[in-house]
Amino acid sequence: MAAWEFAAGRYRHWAATLFCLPLALMGVIFAPRKTALAFRAGLISTSLYGSELDRNKPLTALRAEIAARRPASYPPETP
């Protein structure tokens, strides 16, 4: 998840980087293929950090709004 977050756009704060970096490195060491796939999936995704979502909308409307932000190639193809 840390690898995906780095690629998709992590929270812009030094503490978030400090928290995620060791986790991503552990993923590279212990599960390199899965970490690479997560990073690749994050490259074509966007995180919701900094997004302005109206939390008073129904859940189905929020899901549709988030889905509209996804790139056309989502979900990523796996080798």
C-alpha positions in Angstrom: 0.0 0.0 0.0 2.9 2.4 0.7 4.2 1.8 -2.8 0.8 2.5 -4.3 0.5 5.7 -2.2 3.9 7.0 -3.3 2.9 6.5 -7.0 -0.6 7.8 -6.7 0.2 10.8 -4.6 0.9 10.7 -0.9 -0.2 13.3 1.6 2.1 16.3 1.2 3.7 16.3 4.6 7.2 15.3 5.7 5.8 12.9 8.3 3.8 11.0 5.7 6.9 10.5 3.7 8.8 9.4 6.8 6.1 7.0 7.6 5.6 5.4 4.1 9.2 5.3 2.9 10.4 2.5 5.3 7.2 0.5 4.5 7.8 0.8 0.8 11.4 -0.3 1.2 10.4 -3.3 3.3 8.0 -4.2 0.4 10.9 -4.0 -2.1 13.0 -6.3 0.1 10.3 -8.9 1.1 7.9 -8.8 -1.8 9.5 -7.0 -4.8 7.1 -8.2 -7.5 4.0 -7.3 -5.5 5.5 -3.9 -4.5 6.3 -3.2 -8.2 2.8 -4.1 -9.2 1.4 -1.8 -6.5 3.6 1.0 -7.6 2.6 0.5 -11.2 -1.1 0.5 -10.2 -0.5 3.8 -8.3 1.0 5.5 -11.3 -2.3 5.3 -13.2 -4.4 6.2 -10.1 -5.0 9.2 -8.0 -5.3 9.4 -4.3 -8.0 11.4 -2.6 -5.6 13.6 -0.7 -6.4 17.2 -1.3 -9.8 16.3 -3.0 -12.8 18.3 -2.2 -15.6 15.7 -1.8 -19.0 16.7 -0.5 -19.6 14.3 2.4 -23.3 15.2 2.4 -23.8 13.4 -0.9 -25.1 9.9 -1.0 -22.5 7.1 -1.1 -23.5 6.1 -4.7 -23.0 9.7 -5.9 -19.5 9.9 -4.2 -18.5 6.6 -5.8 -19.6 7.8 -9.2 -17.6 11.1 -8.7 -14.5 9.1 -7.7 -14.9 6.7 -10.6 -15.1 9.6 -13.0 -11.6 10.7 -11.9 -10.0 7.3 -12.8 -7.9 7.1 -15.9 -9.3 5.1 -18.8 -6.8 2.3 -18.4 -8.0 1.4 -14.9 -7.6 -1.3 -13.5 -4.0 -1.9 -14.6 -3.1 -4.9 -16.6 -1.1 -7.5 -14.7 1.7 -9.3 -16.5 
